Amino acid sequence: MQNLINSTDIGTIFLDRGFRVALFTPAARNIFNLILSDYGRPITDITSRLTYDDLLKDAEAVLDKLTMVEKEVTTVDNQVYLMRLFPTVLPMIVSTVSLLLSLISVPAKSPRRS
């Protein structure tokens, strides 16, 4: 599992039911200021480059309704990402439903030619 985590270019953070960091991919560090000692810390204690204040509210909604939340979010330097928060069950983290947060870079739109 750790090899898979290390090899992906998608920023992914696995959160437990308490919204604490359980695992993260190296690409997640491009957006969230994560270090190895952040395992077990609440995601709300981790700073990020996102201009998005509803992460906790959306994460709570995902666990409450067991449905995915998908939004375009922007960083402080205007990079756009597709953010997906969805419930998942990962036995190595906990045997109950936890959260997976993924961030995929959205390419800039090319200007339309007439």
C-alpha positions in Angstrom: 0.0 0.0 0.0 2.8 2.4 0.8 4.3 2.0 -2.6 1.0 2.9 -4.2 0.7 5.9 -2.0 4.2 7.1 -2.9 3.8 6.5 -6.6 0.7 8.6 -7.4 0.8 12.1 -8.7 -2.7 12.8 -7.2 -2.8 14.7 -4.0 -4.6 12.4 -1.6 -5.2 12.5 2.1 -6.8 9.7 4.0 -8.7 11.0 7.1 -10.1 9.0 10.0 -13.6 9.6 11.4 -12.1 12.3 13.7 -10.8 14.1 10.5 -7.2 13.3 11.5 -4.6 12.6 8.9 -4.1 8.8 8.6 -2.1 8.7 5.3 -1.1 11.1 2.5 0.6 11.0 -0.9 3.7 13.1 -1.6 1.6 15.1 -4.1 -0.7 16.3 -1.3 2.3 18.2 0.1 2.1 20.5 -2.9 -1.2 21.9 -1.5 -1.2 21.1 2.2 1.8 21.8 4.5 2.1 18.2 5.6 5.1 16.7 7.3 5.6 13.1 8.6 4.8 14.1 12.2 1.3 15.2 11.0 -0.1 11.7 11.1 -2.8 11.8 13.7 -3.2 15.5 13.6 -6.7 17.0 12.7 -6.8 18.3 9.1 -8.0 21.6 10.5 -4.6 22.1 12.2 -2.8 21.8 8.9 -2.4 24.9 6.8 -2.8 24.8 3.0 -2.5 26.9 -0.1 -6.3 26.6 -0.7 -8.6 29.5 -0.7 -11.4 27.2 0.6 -12.9 27.5 4.1 -15.5 24.7 4.0 -13.3 21.6 4.2 -14.5 20.6 7.6 -18.1 21.3 6.9 -18.0 19.3 3.6 -16.1 16.5 5.4 -18.8 16.3 8.1 -21.5 16.2 5.4 -19.7 13.3 3.6 -19.6 11.2 6.8 -23.2 12.2 7.7 -24.7 11.4 4.3 -22.1 8.9 3.0 -22.1 10.7 -0.4 -19.3 12.3 -2.3 -18.6 16.0 -2.4 -16.9 17.3 -5.5 -15.8 21.0 -6.0 -13.4 23.0 -7.9 -11.1 24.8 -5.5 -8.4 27.4 -6.0 -5.0 27.9 -4.4 -3.6 31.3 -3.4 -1.6 31.4 -6.7 -4.8 30.7 -8.7 -4.2 27.1 -9.5 -7.4 25.2 -9.9 -8.0 21.7 -8.5 -10.9 19.3 -8.6 -11.4 18.3 -5.0 -13.2 15.1 -4.1 -14.2 14.1 -0.6 -15.7 10.7 -0.3 -16.4 8.0 2.2 -14.2 4.9 2.1 -13.4 1.9 4.3 -9.7 1.2 4.8 -9.1 -1.6 7.3 -5.5 -0.6 7.9 -6.8 2.8 9.2 -10.0 1.8 11.0 -12.7 -0.8 10.4 -15.4 1.9 10.0 -16.0 4.5 7.3 -13.3 7.1 6.9 -12.7 9.9 4.4 -10.5 10.2 1.3 -9.7 13.7 0.1 -8.2 13.9 -3.4 -7.0 16.9 -5.4 -6.5 16.7 -9.1 -5.0 19.6 -11.0 -7.3 21.1 -13.6 -5.5 22.4 -16.7 -5.9 26.0 -17.6 -8.5 26.6 -20.3 -7.1 27.6 -23.6 -8.5 30.8 -25.1 -11.1 30.1 -27.8 -10.2 30.9 -31.4 -12.7 32.6 -33.6 
